[in-house]
């Protein structure tokens, strides 16, 4: 039996034993309900379901499989961090312009710097200065590259780009990056470490299970989300999505 399953079983037994002990110490005044045990075990069971170790979990009349399937098929639209500022988190983005605008972006706590393929006017040293300044702050996370028509081409981890440019290890420098953007060199841009293609983006109507499966297959913590016109509307984050899924399961078990 795999170590993961053994650990999960041990945790399960520990939780049940703890509840039994509390009931005994309270002189049987502490009532243990099936739903309370199931809810306490949701994180463990959800992990086993997502990793494919088990297909379902039953405890009394409660079936975690049914709750999980219902929750995982819920749309992710309310869980994405949209550029327009939907409830979860606002992804603050700004286009790369003159270097004199950098202090303004710092004040705004810009999270994403947006570039447009085929722009023709990007200058490597200016891009490098942007990255040098903005990567000093934890709020700056992404480089977004759009096609000339405004549709998403891809998203890159900003720290990866900055680190590669600074390393001078032969992969590329700031001038290379600017040239690739100016001449719409999709092949070179797609080969940048940390690049996530628009082909791996999620649509607003995608369900949570599909989102988590895609993140797992790509080994990514966040994915871009696009609308029907293939324009970026935000990001979906693995930790927030998992937490939301657990809440959905809990609500289903409680009949809400």
Secondary structure, DSSP 8 states (H G I E B T S, - for coil): --HHHHHHHHHHHHHHHHHHHHHHHTTT-S---HHHHHHHTHHHHHHHHHTTS-S--EETTEEHHHHHHHHHTSBSGGGSEETT--SS----EEE---GGGHHHHHHHT--EEEEETT-S---HHHHHHHHHHHTTSTT--EEEEE-TTS-EEEEEEHHHHHHHHHHTSSS--HHHHHHHHHTT-HHHHHTSTTEEEGGG-EETT-BHHHHHHHHHHHT-SEEEEE-TTS-EEEEEEHHHHHHHHHHHHHHHHTT-
